[in-house]
């Protein structure tokens, strides 16, 4: 992959990392704020509990994506970005356009989802 394309992906990944970091922080704060609400009604407590669980679940998803973005940035620094971590073949450019933090080529991703990798 040429250096210009790698730099473009790096820029997108850095922007995504910043966005996810802000989201994780805000979601954590909102989840803690839901805990501090001193409602007395059982229905209100249940609604607050649901909101808190939803926010922390959302935060967990964002943390996982953030980890994948950081791994992709590390692969850029190591010079292995754009190569499948399983088979070392080049990851399809359309896949990287859609998901710049993709670790696997399409074939290996399918194998991983089936539990074969």
N, C-alpha and C positions, 0 to 999 in steps of 0.2 A: 504494500500500500504506500502511495507516495506521501511525502512529508506534509504537503498542503492539506490533504484529506485528513490525516491524523490530527493536525492542528485544529481543523474545523470540528472534528469529533471531540477533541479535548475541550474546546470552548463550550460546546453543548453540554458536556459532562460536568464541567465546572459550574455552569449556570444551574443545572439540575441539582447538583450537590448543595448549592446555596439555597435553592428553593426548598429542598427536602429538609435541610437543617432548620430552616425557619418553621416549616410545618410541624416537625417533630417537637420543637420547643413550644410552639403555640398550643399544640394538642395536649402536651403534658401539662401545661399551665391550666388549660381549660378543664382537664380531667381532675386536677387537684382542686380547682375552684368548685367543681360540682360536689366534691367531698366536704367542703367547708360550709355548704348550705345547711342551715339548721332548720329543716322542715320538720313538722310534727306529724303531718298526715301520712298514712301508710302509702297511699297512691303516689304522693309526691316523692317519698323515699324510693319507691320502686322506679319511678320515672328518672330520678337522679342516678340511681344505680345503673339503669339501662344506658343513660347518656354517658356515664363514666366508662362503662365497658365498651361502648361503641367507640368513644374517643381513643381509648387505649388500644383497641384493635386496629383502628386506623393508624395510630402512631407506630404500632408494630409493623404493619405493612410498609409504611414509609421508611422505617429503620432498615428493613430488609433490602428495599430498593437502594437506600443510601449506601449500604454495605456493598452492593453490586456495583454501584457507581464508583465507589472508592477503589474497588478491585480493578475496574476498567482503567481508572487513572493510573494505578500502579502498573498495569500491563503496558500502558503507553510509555511510562518511564523505563520499563524494562525492555521495550522494543518488541513486545509480543502482541500488541493490540491488533485485533482483526484476525487472529488465529484462534481456532477452536482449542479450548483447553484439554479436550479429550483426544481428538485425532490429529491436531496440529495443522489441519487444512484451513484454508482461508474461509472466514465467515462471509456469507453472501452480503454484498453491499446493500441490497434492499433491506435485509434484516438489520444491519447496523443503522440504516437510516431510520427505521421504525423503533428500534431498541438499541441505542448506542452502547449500553452496558451489557449486551448479550455476551455470554461466555462460550456458547456452543453454536456450531453450524446447525442448520435445520435438522439434518439427519441425526446428529448426536442429541439434540434437544428432544426429538421424538423418542429416542431410546431412553433418555433420562426420565421422561414422563411415564414411560412404560415400566420403569424400574430395571431396565437392562443395562444401565450404565453406572 
